[in-house]
């Protein structure tokens, strides 16, 4: 529940200022607050360094993702050219048989005929 000076705080040093402190206690509390402030800013600096590292890694990740996408396109091209070359090795009848096998593979619940063993 908010007090007369605003919402409640969890910082004990702020609560201590409302007490009847001696001059020595006030000075010690002031010194402690300054020490805390410096440490918090040092740690916040580290947080900022890590955030910067994350941003650099994200940029590097995007670069690698683009490179992988380009290589995938190139692999698809190589695969397509090899497929066309392989089809060029087949007779017309073999290409027709291959087309039938592919149709069977695309039909739901259908399996291709078993391949013969041996040469």
Secondary structure, DSSP 8 states (H G I E B T S, - for coil): --BTTBS----HHHHHTTS---HHHHHHHHHHHHHHHHHHHHHHHHHHHHHHHHHHHHHHHHHHHHHHHHHHHHHHHHHHHHHHHHHHHS-HHHHHHHHHHHHHHHSTT----------
